[in-house]
Amino acid sequence: MLEMIDVGYEKAVAYRVGGKITEAEMKSVLSTFKEKIDKGEKLLVYQEIVSIGGVDFDAVIEKLKFLIDFGLSYFSRIAVVTHQKWIHKLVDLEGKLFKNMQMKGFSVEEKDKAIEFLKG
């Protein structure tokens, strides 16, 4: 499941991940990304991970097509909120690898800090 959510900051693309991600759900989020890019906006992403249950193969293909077409240069900041500490470590590592964007992991109790991070 990948569902769009409202975190009270209209500039952010916010969604929750819980369980398996379908192709339709991936297309929905990527469509929102494309709309912002078409408006000339940088992407501010709030990702709340409840659980990870896999990804449909077609959803992976959609994400790869998006990355081939647009790359990572449109991403400005990504806040990942989860209770899973290993994901925080992974996000921090990705933040060090991808210098053109800022990525940071937050605990579930730090949702407000995650939104402030996106606001810069």
C-alpha positions as CSV (number, residue, x, y, z in Angstrom):
1,M,0.0,0.0,0.0
2,L,1.2,3.4,-0.9
3,E,-1.2,6.2,-0.1
4,M,-1.0,10.0,-0.5
5,I,-1.4,11.8,2.9
6,D,-1.7,15.4,4.0
7,V,1.0,16.6,6.4
8,G,-0.1,20.2,6.4
9,Y,2.6,21.5,4.1
10,E,1.3,21.9,0.5
11,K,4.7,22.1,-1.1
12,A,5.6,18.5,0.0
13,V,4.6,15.3,-1.7
14,A,3.6,13.2,1.2
15,Y,2.8,9.5,1.3
16,R,2.6,6.5,3.6
17,V,4.0,3.0,2.7
18,G,2.6,0.0,4.4
19,G,2.8,-3.5,2.9
20,K,3.2,-4.2,-0.8
21,I,3.4,-1.4,-3.4
22,T,1.4,-1.8,-6.6
23,E,2.0,-0.4,-10.0
24,A,-1.0,1.8,-9.8
25,E,0.1,3.3,-6.5
26,M,3.6,3.9,-7.8
27,K,2.1,5.6,-10.9
28,S,0.0,7.9,-8.7
29,V,3.0,9.1,-6.7
30,L,5.2,9.5,-9.8
31,S,2.4,11.5,-11.5
32,T,2.4,13.9,-8.6
33,F,6.2,14.2,-8.9
34,K,5.9,15.0,-12.6
35,E,3.2,17.6,-12.0
36,K,5.6,19.5,-9.6
37,I,8.5,19.1,-12.0
38,D,6.4,20.5,-14.9
39,K,5.6,23.5,-12.7
40,G,9.4,24.1,-12.2
41,E,9.3,23.0,-8.6
42,K,11.9,21.0,-6.7
43,L,10.6,17.9,-5.0
44,L,10.2,17.9,-1.3
45,V,9.2,14.4,-0.2
46,Y,7.7,13.2,3.0
47,Q,7.7,9.4,3.2
48,E,6.2,7.6,6.2
49,I,7.1,4.0,6.3
50,V,4.8,1.8,8.4
51,S,6.0,-1.5,7.0
52,I,7.6,-2.8,3.8
53,G,6.0,-5.7,2.2
54,G,7.6,-5.7,-1.2
55,V,7.0,-4.0,-4.5
56,D,5.3,-5.3,-7.7
57,F,7.7,-5.8,-10.5
58,D,5.8,-3.4,-12.7
59,A,6.0,-0.7,-10.0
60,V,9.8,-1.1,-10.0
61,I,9.7,-0.6,-13.8
62,E,7.7,2.6,-13.5
63,K,10.1,4.0,-10.9
64,L,13.1,3.1,-13.1
65,K,11.4,4.8,-16.1
66,F,10.8,7.9,-14.0
67,L,14.5,8.0,-12.9
68,I,15.7,7.5,-16.4
69,D,13.5,10.3,-17.7
70,F,14.1,12.8,-14.8
71,G,17.1,11.6,-12.8
72,L,17.6,12.7,-9.2
73,S,18.3,16.4,-9.9
74,Y,14.7,17.4,-9.2
75,F,14.7,16.1,-5.6
76,S,15.6,18.7,-3.1
77,R,14.8,17.2,0.3
78,I,13.5,13.8,1.4
79,A,12.3,13.1,5.0
80,V,11.7,9.5,5.8
81,V,9.6,8.9,9.0
82,T,9.6,5.4,10.4
83,H,10.1,3.4,13.7
84,Q,12.5,1.1,11.9
85,K,16.0,2.2,12.9
86,W,17.8,0.3,10.1
87,I,15.9,2.4,7.6
88,H,17.2,5.6,9.3
89,K,20.8,4.3,8.8
90,L,20.1,3.5,5.1
91,V,18.5,7.0,4.5
92,D,21.5,8.7,6.2
93,L,23.9,6.7,3.9
94,E,21.9,7.6,0.8
95,G,22.0,11.2,1.9
96,K,25.8,11.0,1.9
97,L,25.9,9.3,-1.5
98,F,23.6,11.7,-3.3
99,K,25.0,15.1,-2.8
100,N,22.5,17.1,-4.8
101,M,19.7,16.4,-2.3
102,Q,19.3,16.3,1.4
103,M,17.9,13.1,3.0
104,K,17.2,12.5,6.6
105,G,15.5,9.8,8.7
106,F,13.1,10.6,11.6
107,S,11.4,8.6,14.2
108,V,7.6,8.5,14.3
109,E,7.6,10.8,17.2
110,E,9.6,13.4,15.2
111,K,7.0,14.0,12.4
112,D,7.0,17.7,13.2
113,K,10.8,17.8,12.8
114,A,10.6,16.0,9.5
115,I,8.2,18.7,8.1
116,E,10.4,21.5,9.4
117,F,13.4,19.8,7.7
118,L,11.4,19.9,4.4
119,K,10.7,23.6,4.9
120,G,14.4,24.2,5.2
